[in-house]
Amino acid sequence: QSTGVSYTKLFDFTIQHLRQAGIIQFKHRELLPDAKICPLDLGSKERRLRNSDLAMTYQIVGGGLIISS
């Protein structure tokens, strides 16, 4: 049911003012954790994943499929 009223201008105007005031950025940052990235080199070396690394994942998915059927 359309009343012919366009809310687009109202919302665009309001959102524009929220962005200019920095409120949207503040609320976005408010949700982020305060954790910092660890600057230490822990000496770990990256390697490719192998199927054996994902064995538990396969078992859980398989178990879920068996239970659901």
N, C-alpha and C positions, 0 to 999 in steps of 0.2 A: 504494500500500500504506500504509494508515494504522495507526499503532501506538496511537492514542488519546492521544498526548501532544500537549498544546497548547503551542506555543512562543510564542504571542501574549503571554502574561503576562511571560515572560522577556525578549522583545525590547522590549516596551513599557517595562518597568522599566529595562532597560539604556539605551535611547534617551532616556528621561526624565532619567536621571542624566548622560548625555553632554551633553544640552542645558543642564541646570542648571549644570554645570561650565564651560560655555562652549566645550567642545571642538568641537562641531559648527560654531559660528560661526567659531572660529579656523581650522578646516580649510577652511571656505568662503572666508574672506578670504585664506587662503594661496594659493588658486588664482587670485585676481584680480591683474591687473598693478598695479605701483606707479605707473603714469602718472597725472599730474594733468591736470585739464581746463584747457585754455589760457584764461586770464582775459582775454587781449587781444582787442580787437575788430579783426578782420582786414579789416573793410570789405567782406566779400563779401555780395552780395545774393542772396537766394534767388529762384529762378525755376522755372517749371514745366519738367519734362522734355519734350523733343520727340522724335519718332521718329528724327531725325538723331543725337541723343545716344546712342541705343541701336543704331545701325547695326552696330557691331562685334559686339554681343551677338547680333543677328539673324544675322549672317554665321557666327558660331561655332556657333550652334544649328543653322542650316541645313546647314553642313558636317558636323556630327555626324550629322544625320539621313541625309544622303547616304551617308556612310561606313558607317553601320550597316545600310543596306539592301542 
